[in-house]
Amino acid sequence: KESMNLFRNKKEKSLLGGGVKRIDTQHAKGKLTARERIDLLVDENSFREFDQLVEHHCTDFGMEDNKMPGDGVVSGRGTINGRPVFVFSQDFTVFGGSLSETNALKICKIMDKAMEAGIPVI
């Protein structure tokens, strides 16, 4: 039961990216979050996220105490006008959209899967 609660909490946290304050800052600048951009792009209810709970492994500069599920990039598969696509969108509410090793691995995974399946990446 405890592990299920931990899972649910991480999943909820991942949906908020860097948190409500940073989302509000993006909105105040007229910008959308990574999830909002993907939701506008793909067909309704078609997006399936990959590696939603992945976290970076960095221990430099005190980063071991500053982890966010998803690690700053939302990636997965969906459809646009019924056609399959792989998509990724960097989340600027998480570490300013900076690229970590884990973040890059998520993007490369999407690219590899797209190449194997012959499906475009957006």
Disulfide bonds with the S-S distance in Angstrom:
none
